[in-house]
Amino acid sequence: MKRTRITARTLGASLALAAALALAGCSSDESLVDDARPAADIFAEAEANYQDGDFTEAATGFDEVERLYPYSSLAKTAMIRSAEAYYRARRYDEARLAAQRYLDFFPSDEDASYAQYIVALSYYDQISDVGRDQGDTIRAGQALREVIERYPDSPWARDAALKRDLTLDNLAGKEMEIGRYYLGRGHYVAAINRFRRVVEQYNTTSQTPEALHRLVESYLGLGVTAEAQNAAAVLGFNYPGSEWYVDSFALLTGERLGPEISPESWLSRNFRKVVYGDQF
């Protein structure tokens, strides 16, 4: 039998033919047919899913537009719509990643403020009660502050400010919970540290009046009457009709003391700095 000699040219031609046949076979693959769909069609289907409330499927479709047509006019819109859809589906990690990707690519775009807002909401909606870890509360507050400071004229700035106030109140509430625990067990110094943090760092929250009253209790427990009088005086000046001031006043009069401002107290210095802008 005659042996056929395989030359380099023959081998090259055979490989080329095999590659061509493989490509021809793949052309009938349904995935490639799907991949060839126009960006507008994929986007429209994703939008229809969004309107029907199928947010996860919508997000997948928007992601597909970005993946297949990254340089198309719809890719940028699909990116922010993906973040929005994931958020509506309560898939907060994916929402945050999509929104952050938008910010990385388009930090100065008109929808950048909305992307930052979605980042903040993805943390905010996971805030737990004060009895649990407050990591998401801290991260939500930081992200909301970004909306307020970087995009003060955006439609989201006002709502971001309101939500940030709530995050601060939550953080103050956590400090109060721990402070009350220490106070109830007679650990006055540890309690004072917690209440002091509320007064210094979260003085615009609803927790401040009680924090001042608890300082009166804690200082009296330690026998540091001057600081107790000072805390009561600051409480009375800022919240004269508060039930906490009534209680603090009763505590002091029970010790034959009264509210009294001491210029050297940390509380007085902090109060003047907040109200009058004094620098110390």
C-alpha positions as CSV (number, residue, x, y, z in Angstrom):
1,M,0.0,0.0,0.0
2,K,1.3,3.4,-1.0
3,R,2.0,5.7,2.1
4,T,0.8,9.3,1.6
5,R,3.4,11.8,2.6
6,I,2.1,14.6,4.8
7,T,3.9,17.9,4.1
8,A,3.8,21.0,6.2
9,R,1.6,22.7,3.6
10,T,-0.9,19.7,3.7
11,L,-1.0,19.8,7.4
12,G,-1.6,23.5,7.5
13,A,-4.5,23.2,5.0
14,S,-6.0,20.4,7.1
15,L,-5.9,22.4,10.3
16,A,-7.5,25.4,8.5
17,L,-10.3,23.2,7.2
18,A,-10.9,21.7,10.6
19,A,-11.1,25.1,12.2
20,A,-13.5,26.3,9.5
21,L,-15.7,23.3,10.1
22,A,-15.7,23.8,13.9
23,L,-16.7,27.5,13.4
24,A,-19.5,26.4,11.1
25,G,-20.8,23.9,13.7
26,C,-20.7,26.6,16.4
27,S,-22.7,29.0,14.3
28,S,-25.8,27.0,15.0
29,D,-25.3,27.2,18.8
30,E,-28.3,28.9,20.4
31,S,-26.1,30.8,22.8
32,L,-24.3,32.6,19.9
33,V,-27.7,33.3,18.3
34,D,-28.8,34.9,21.6
35,D,-25.5,36.8,21.8
36,A,-26.2,38.3,18.4
37,R,-29.4,39.9,19.6
38,P,-29.3,43.7,19.2
39,A,-28.6,45.7,22.4
40,A,-31.9,47.5,22.1
41,D,-33.8,44.2,22.1
42,I,-32.1,42.9,25.2
43,F,-32.5,46.2,27.0
44,A,-36.2,46.3,26.1
45,E,-36.8,42.8,27.5
46,A,-34.9,43.7,30.7
47,E,-37.0,46.9,31.0
48,A,-40.2,44.8,30.5
49,N,-39.1,42.4,33.3
50,Y,-38.4,45.4,35.6
51,Q,-41.9,46.8,35.0
52,D,-43.4,43.4,35.7
53,G,-41.6,43.3,39.0
54,D,-39.1,40.6,38.0
55,F,-36.2,42.6,39.2
56,T,-33.6,39.9,39.3
57,E,-34.3,38.9,35.7
58,A,-34.2,42.5,34.7
59,A,-30.9,43.0,36.4
60,T,-29.5,40.0,34.5
61,G,-30.7,41.5,31.2
62,F,-29.2,44.9,31.9
63,D,-25.9,43.2,32.8
64,E,-26.1,41.3,29.5
65,V,-26.3,44.6,27.6
66,E,-23.2,45.9,29.3
67,R,-21.4,42.6,28.8
68,L,-22.1,42.1,25.1
69,Y,-22.2,45.8,24.0
70,P,-19.8,47.6,26.4
71,Y,-19.3,50.5,24.0
72,S,-22.9,50.9,22.9
73,S,-25.0,54.0,23.8
74,L,-27.1,51.7,26.0
75,A,-24.3,50.3,28.1
76,K,-24.1,53.2,30.5
77,T,-27.8,53.3,31.1
78,A,-27.9,49.5,31.5
79,M,-25.3,49.8,34.2
80,I,-27.3,52.1,36.5
81,R,-30.5,50.3,35.7
82,S,-28.8,47.0,36.8
83,A,-27.9,48.6,40.1
84,E,-31.5,49.8,40.6
85,A,-32.9,46.5,39.7
86,Y,-30.7,44.6,42.1
87,Y,-31.6,47.0,44.8
88,R,-35.3,46.5,44.2
89,A,-34.7,42.7,44.3
90,R,-33.0,43.3,47.7
91,R,-29.8,41.8,46.4
92,Y,-27.8,44.5,48.1
93,D,-24.3,43.3,47.5
94,E,-24.9,43.1,43.7
95,A,-26.7,46.5,43.8
96,R,-23.7,48.1,45.5
97,L,-21.2,46.5,43.2
98,A,-23.1,47.7,40.1
99,A,-23.5,51.2,41.4
100,Q,-19.9,51.4,42.5
101,R,-18.8,50.3,39.0
102,Y,-20.9,53.1,37.5
103,L,-19.2,55.6,39.8
104,D,-15.8,54.2,38.8
105,F,-16.5,54.7,35.1
106,F,-18.7,57.8,35.3
107,P,-17.9,59.8,38.5
108,S,-19.0,63.1,37.0
109,D,-22.1,61.9,35.1
110,E,-25.5,63.2,35.9
111,D,-26.6,59.9,37.3
112,A,-23.5,59.6,39.6
113,S,-25.4,61.0,42.5
114,Y,-28.1,58.3,42.0
115,A,-25.4,55.6,41.9
116,Q,-24.0,56.9,45.2
117,Y,-27.5,57.0,46.7
118,I,-28.0,53.3,45.7
119,V,-24.7,52.5,47.4
120,A,-25.9,54.2,50.6
121,L,-29.4,52.6,50.4
122,S,-27.8,49.1,50.0
123,Y,-26.3,49.6,53.5
124,Y,-29.2,51.6,55.0
125,D,-31.8,49.0,54.3
126,Q,-29.8,46.4,56.2
127,I,-29.5,48.5,59.4
128,S,-30.4,46.4,62.4
129,D,-31.8,47.4,65.8
130,V,-29.4,48.9,68.4
131,G,-29.0,45.6,70.1
132,R,-27.0,44.2,67.2
133,D,-23.8,45.0,65.4
134,Q,-23.9,48.5,63.9
135,G,-21.4,48.0,61.0
136,D,-24.0,48.6,58.3
137,T,-25.2,51.7,60.2
138,I,-21.7,53.2,60.1
139,R,-21.2,52.3,56.5
140,A,-24.6,53.7,55.6
141,G,-23.9,57.0,57.4
142,Q,-20.6,57.3,55.5
143,A,-22.2,56.6,52.1
144,L,-25.0,59.0,52.8
145,R,-22.6,61.7,53.8
146,E,-20.9,61.2,50.3
147,V,-24.3,62.0,48.7
148,I,-24.8,65.1,50.8
149,E,-21.3,66.5,50.4
150,R,-20.5,65.5,46.8
151,Y,-23.9,66.1,45.3
152,P,-25.6,68.7,47.5
153,D,-27.9,69.9,44.7
154,S,-29.0,66.4,43.6
155,P,-32.6,65.2,44.1
156,W,-31.3,62.7,46.6
157,A,-29.4,65.0,48.9
158,R,-32.4,66.0,51.2
159,D,-33.5,62.4,51.7
160,A,-29.9,61.4,52.3
161,A,-29.6,64.0,55.0
162,L,-32.8,62.7,56.7
163,K,-31.6,59.1,56.6
164,R,-28.1,60.1,57.9
165,D,-29.8,61.7,60.9
166,L,-31.5,58.4,61.6
167,T,-28.2,56.5,61.3
168,L,-26.6,58.9,63.8
169,D,-29.6,58.4,66.1
170,N,-29.1,54.6,65.8
171,L,-25.4,54.9,66.7
172,A,-26.2,57.1,69.6
173,G,-28.9,54.6,70.7
174,K,-26.3,51.9,70.7
175,E,-24.0,54.0,72.9
176,M,-26.9,54.7,75.3
177,E,-27.7,51.0,75.6
178,I,-24.2,50.1,76.6
179,G,-23.9,53.1,78.9
180,R,-27.1,52.2,80.7
181,Y,-25.8,48.6,81.1
182,Y,-22.6,50.0,82.8
183,L,-24.6,52.5,84.9
184,G,-26.9,49.8,86.2
185,R,-24.0,47.8,87.4
186,G,-22.2,50.7,89.1
187,H,-19.4,51.0,86.5
188,Y,-19.7,54.8,86.5
189,V,-16.5,55.6,84.5
190,A,-17.3,53.2,81.7
191,A,-20.9,54.6,81.6
192,I,-19.6,58.2,81.5
193,N,-17.4,57.4,78.5
194,R,-20.5,56.1,76.6
195,F,-22.8,59.0,77.5
196,R,-20.0,61.5,76.9
197,R,-19.6,60.1,73.4
198,V,-23.2,60.7,72.7
199,V,-23.0,64.4,73.8
200,E,-19.8,65.0,71.9
201,Q,-20.4,63.1,68.7
202,Y,-24.1,62.7,68.4
203,N,-25.4,65.9,70.0
204,T,-28.0,66.6,67.3
205,T,-29.8,63.3,68.0
206,S,-32.8,62.6,70.1
207,Q,-30.6,60.7,72.5
208,T,-28.8,63.8,73.8
209,P,-31.2,64.8,76.6
210,E,-31.1,61.4,78.2
211,A,-27.4,61.2,77.8
212,L,-27.0,64.4,79.8
213,H,-29.3,63.1,82.5
214,R,-27.4,59.9,82.7
215,L,-24.2,61.9,83.1
216,V,-25.8,63.6,86.1
217,E,-26.6,60.2,87.6
218,S,-23.1,58.8,86.8
219,Y,-21.2,61.8,88.2
220,L,-23.3,61.8,91.4
221,G,-22.5,58.1,91.7
222,L,-18.8,58.9,91.6
223,G,-19.2,61.9,93.9
224,V,-18.1,64.3,91.2
225,T,-20.8,66.9,92.0
226,A,-19.4,69.8,90.0
227,E,-19.7,67.8,86.7
228,A,-23.1,66.5,87.7
229,Q,-24.3,70.1,88.3
230,N,-22.7,71.2,85.0
231,A,-24.5,68.4,83.0
232,A,-27.8,69.4,84.6
233,A,-27.2,73.0,83.7
234,V,-26.5,72.2,80.1
235,L,-29.5,69.9,80.0
236,G,-31.8,72.6,81.5
237,F,-30.5,75.3,79.1
238,N,-31.0,73.2,76.0
239,Y,-34.1,71.1,77.0
240,P,-35.8,73.1,79.7
241,G,-39.1,71.3,79.3
242,S,-37.6,67.8,79.1
243,E,-38.6,65.0,81.5
244,W,-34.9,64.3,81.8
245,Y,-34.3,67.7,83.1
246,V,-37.0,67.3,85.7
247,D,-35.4,64.1,86.8
248,S,-31.9,65.6,86.9
249,F,-33.2,68.6,88.9
250,A,-34.8,66.2,91.4
251,L,-31.6,64.3,91.8
252,L,-29.6,67.4,92.5
253,T,-32.0,68.9,94.9
254,G,-32.1,65.6,96.7
255,E,-28.3,66.2,97.3
256,R,-29.0,69.8,98.2
257,L,-27.4,70.9,95.0
258,G,-28.5,72.8,91.9
259,P,-27.6,73.1,88.3
260,E,-24.5,75.2,87.8
261,I,-22.3,75.9,84.8
262,S,-18.6,75.5,85.3
263,P,-16.5,77.2,82.6
264,E,-13.7,74.6,83.0
265,S,-15.9,71.6,82.5
266,W,-15.5,69.6,79.3
267,L,-19.3,69.8,78.9
268,S,-19.2,73.6,78.9
269,R,-16.4,73.7,76.4
270,N,-18.1,71.3,74.1
271,F,-21.4,73.2,74.4
272,R,-19.8,76.5,73.5
273,K,-17.9,75.0,70.6
274,V,-21.1,73.5,69.1
275,V,-23.3,76.5,69.7
276,Y,-21.0,79.5,69.4
277,G,-18.1,78.0,67.4
278,D,-15.6,78.6,70.2
279,Q,-12.2,76.9,69.6
280,F,-10.3,75.3,72.5
